[in-house]
């Protein structure tokens, strides 16, 4: 597999060939064909209140010659990205993730956050087996399960319960086009996806907890305290 290209503030995951990708990224959501997935690291100064973020991102991608590629936005230092690979039977799954939890949420509840401090979890998974659209959708559900399990196992305490993710998480799954429409937990595909995502996420959450050096939330806080990456002094 091609190494991840770190070229701050950009990061590129080269897929090796045009693959079928499903995601809800800002610039190219839904089902598309792409040969790479990008991350763009941003800071508060980049995203001013009057900025049309979608137009800004399109211009930035065009300048880089990547207009056709799905792109995550993250305030996490892209050098903190985490990668894991799992092989089960004949299936190989690769996860690349950036993990920030400064706007952590518990599903079914809502926290109050200053938008200037929002972080996110961005996960891309690449598979080497052909899937149809239904298979890609089920694969995405496995990614979400593994993300949630990893976050919960790290015990990020909120006033409303243990965090399950953030309010701005995004997932992209890429696979060759194919006829296979199943990727459940009981399959080699589902096991490989779950394992690589869980491993990358666990590593990412543990490092994030060290980086931000924060104490637990309390009911009196009402929202997350200011948190900064120790290297970049930017919100995670």
C-alpha positions in Angstrom: 0.0 0.0 0.0 1.2 3.5 -0.8 2.4 5.5 2.2 0.3 8.4 3.3 1.6 11.6 1.9 2.0 14.3 4.7 2.4 17.7 3.1 1.0 20.0 5.8 -1.6 21.4 5.9 -2.6 18.6 3.5 -2.6 14.8 3.9 -3.3 12.4 1.0 -4.2 8.8 1.1 -3.5 7.4 -2.4 -5.7 4.5 -3.3 -3.6 3.1 -6.1 -6.5 3.1 -8.6 -9.9 4.7 -9.1 -12.1 3.1 -6.4 -15.7 3.5 -5.4 -16.0 5.8 -2.4 -18.9 6.6 -0.1 -18.7 9.4 2.4 -20.4 12.6 3.6 -17.5 14.9 3.2 -18.3 18.5 2.4 -17.0 18.7 -1.1 -18.0 15.4 -2.7 -20.5 13.5 -0.6 -22.3 10.4 -1.5 -21.1 7.7 -4.0 -18.2 8.8 -6.2 -15.1 7.3 -7.9 -11.8 8.7 -6.8 -8.1 7.6 -6.7 -7.3 9.3 -3.4 -8.8 10.8 -0.2 -7.5 14.0 1.2 -7.4 15.8 4.6 -7.0 19.6 4.9 -5.8 20.8 8.3 -7.5 24.1 9.3 -7.2 26.6 12.1 -9.6 29.1 13.5 -7.9 31.8 11.4 -8.8 29.9 8.3 -12.5 29.6 9.0 -13.7 33.1 9.7 -17.4 33.6 10.5 -18.2 35.1 7.1 -16.3 32.4 5.1 -18.1 30.2 2.6 -16.2 27.1 3.7 -17.5 24.9 0.8 -16.3 27.5 -1.8 -13.0 28.0 0.0 -12.3 24.3 0.0 -13.2 23.9 -3.6 -10.8 26.7 -4.5 -8.0 25.1 -2.3 -8.5 21.7 -3.9 -8.5 23.2 -7.4 -5.2 24.9 -6.7 -3.8 21.6 -5.6 -5.2 19.8 -8.7 -7.5 17.6 -6.6 -11.0 18.9 -7.3 -12.3 15.4 -7.9 -11.1 14.0 -4.6 -13.2 13.7 -1.4 -11.6 15.8 1.3 -11.9 15.9 5.1 -11.5 19.0 7.1 -9.7 18.6 10.5 -8.2 20.9 13.1 -6.1 18.0 14.3 -2.4 18.2 13.4 -2.2 15.8 10.4 1.1 14.6 11.6 -0.9 12.9 14.4 -2.7 10.7 11.9 -3.1 7.1 12.9 -2.9 4.1 10.5 -3.7 0.4 11.0 -4.0 -2.5 8.7 -5.9 -5.8 9.3 -6.0 -9.0 7.2 -8.6 -11.6 7.7 -8.8 -14.5 5.3 -8.3 -13.0 1.8 -9.4 -9.5 2.9 -7.1 -6.6 3.7 -8.5 -3.4 5.3 -6.5 -0.2 5.9 -7.6 2.6 8.2 -6.2 6.1 8.2 -7.7 8.4 10.8 -7.2 11.8 12.5 -8.7 11.9 16.0 -9.8 14.9 17.9 -12.4 14.9 20.6 -12.6 18.6 21.8 -16.4 18.6 20.8 -17.1 15.1 22.1 -20.7 14.0 22.2 -22.8 11.1 23.5 -25.3 9.8 21.0 -28.8 10.9 21.8 -27.6 13.8 23.9 -26.2 17.2 23.0 -23.4 19.4 24.5 -22.9 23.1 24.2 -19.7 24.0 22.5 -18.0 27.1 21.2 -17.7 26.5 17.5 -14.2 27.9 17.4 -13.1 24.9 19.5 -14.7 22.1 17.4 -12.6 19.1 16.6 -13.5 15.9 14.8 -12.8 12.3 14.0 -12.1 11.6 10.3 -11.8 8.0 9.2 -10.9 6.6 5.8 -11.0 2.9 5.2 -9.6 1.2 2.1 -10.6 -2.3 1.1 -9.1 -4.7 -1.5 -12.4 -6.5 -2.2 -15.1 -5.4 -4.6 -18.3 -4.1 -3.1 -21.5 -2.8 -4.6 -23.3 0.3 -3.1 -25.1 -1.7 -0.5 -21.9 -3.4 0.6 -20.2 0.0 1.0 -23.1 1.2 3.1 -22.8 -1.7 5.4 -19.0 -1.3 5.6 -19.6 2.3 6.7 -21.8 1.0 9.5 -19.0 -1.2 10.7 -16.6 1.7 10.7 -19.0 3.7 12.8 -19.4 0.8 15.3 -15.7 0.4 15.6 -15.1 4.1 16.1 -17.8 4.2 18.8 -16.5 1.1 20.6 -12.9 2.6 20.7 -14.1 6.0 22.0 -16.3 4.4 24.7 -13.6 2.0 25.8 -11.3 5.0 26.4 -13.9 6.5 28.8 -14.2 10.1 27.8 -16.5 11.4 30.5 -19.1 14.0 29.6 -21.8 15.5 31.9 -24.4 13.5 29.8 -22.5 10.2 29.9 -19.5 8.5 28.2 -18.6 10.0 24.8 -19.4 8.0 21.7 -17.8 10.3 19.1 -18.0 14.0 18.2 -20.6 16.1 16.6 -18.7 16.4 13.3 -17.3 12.9 12.7 -16.9 11.9 9.1 -16.2 8.5 7.4 -15.2 7.5 3.9 -15.0 3.9 2.7 -13.2 3.0 -0.6 -13.3 -0.3 -2.4 -13.1 -1.6 -6.0 -16.4 -1.8 -7.7 -17.9 -5.3 -7.4 -21.1 -7.3 -6.9 -20.7 -8.2 -3.2 -23.4 -6.6 -1.1 -22.5 -7.8 2.4 -19.9 -6.6 4.9 -21.4 -7.6 8.3 -19.6 -8.3 11.5 -19.8 -12.0 10.8 -17.8 -11.7 7.6 -14.1 -11.5 6.9 -14.7 -8.0 5.5 -16.5 -6.8 8.6 -13.9 -8.3 11.0 -11.0 -6.7 9.1 -12.8 -3.3 9.0 -13.6 -3.4 12.6 -10.2 -4.4 13.7 -8.2 -1.8 11.8 -10.6 1.0 12.7 -10.6 0.0 16.4 -6.8 -0.2 16.5 -6.3 3.2 14.8 -9.0 4.9 16.9 -7.7 3.5 20.1 -4.2 4.8 19.4 -5.6 8.2 18.3 -7.8 8.7 21.3 -5.0 7.7 23.7 -2.6 10.2 22.1 -5.3 12.9 22.1 -5.8 12.4 25.8 -2.1 12.9 26.4 -1.8 15.9 24.0 -4.6 18.0 25.5 -3.8 17.2 29.1 -7.3 18.0 30.2 -9.3 17.1 33.3 -12.8 15.7 33.3 -15.8 17.8 32.5 -18.2 18.7 35.3 -21.8 19.8 35.2 -20.6 23.3 36.2 -18.5 23.6 33.0 -21.5 23.1 30.6 -19.0 22.8 27.7 -15.5 21.6 27.0 -12.7 23.8 28.3 -10.2 25.3 25.9 -8.0 22.6 24.6 -4.9 22.9 22.4 -2.5 20.5 20.7 0.8 20.7 22.5 2.7 21.0 19.3 0.5 23.3 17.2 -1.4 25.3 19.9 -4.5 24.8 17.8 -7.8 23.2 18.7 -7.9 19.4 18.2 
